[in-house]
Amino acid sequence: MLVIFGFVLVFAVMIAMAFKSASGGSGKGQSAGIILIGPIPIIFGSDKNSVKVLVVLAIVLIAVVLTFMLLPYFIGR
């Protein structure tokens, strides 16, 4: 179900970007991404603002994952 949701979300964003560029958008695109390999994030982007947002997002994601991984240990004690 999450995979289908991801495809729908990507498709919706692509359509929104196409309408924005067709309606006379600025033509300047911004892109950024995170690749999480275990707890190690690899962050890339085309501008500093996007990368800053993704650094914060990566920290939050790692904290959430570590919380859920360690939660059974602390509950079981």
Beta strands, then each sheet from edge to edge (+ up, - down):
strand 1: 32-37
strand 2: 40-45
sheet 1: 1+ 2-
end
